[in-house]
């Protein structure tokens, strides 16, 4: 498995990779969940409605504990990041992902390339999510604290040159958040796929009958799949919570 996603085809010169295809599938699933929730809302909620409300309520209460009244415009972003990432991560653990092969036109890969690959194992997606998180954070900061207060976070002429230097470090630190956000999510998901692929390859190299190899591969992957399920959930929570904290700090006039 390569770090870069595999190109399956092109549309009007735009490359369509296996991670792009998986992103589209993830979007379709999210839209389906939204409609399912919309038409299942009842006075006496069932399990699906309870689960959705539990997620929303958890992030709203967590955001309110940190940001107070600012939670009303912060928690929608936090919840959206969590839902997007956790669904993407969980879909990537389904059977068939990475194992279903595709032979693009002109490909030299004898076994083909994976038709589907976890969307968050593509650095392009995690980098895009990190940029969106940072840009929205600064937009909210300007909107709710004012341009003067916002600039004052990075440029201050009090106690020169100490505060000016601190402001410069603060400004540089904002850009390092992009690297931290994107590489943390990408690295954990991509590494998990490498582990699963390695376990499958090792079992497959053992000279045994086909049914024993398949059985061995399934059994060997069970503990790693359990671990990756936990990692998939934790990484989604970490991304959402860090976004919540940074938005809370940047929209606090007293900070």
Beta strands, then each sheet from edge to edge (+ up, - down):
strand 1: 7-11
strand 2: 14-17
strand 3: 101-102
strand 4: 113-114
sheet 1: 1+ 2-
sheet 2: 3+ 4-
end
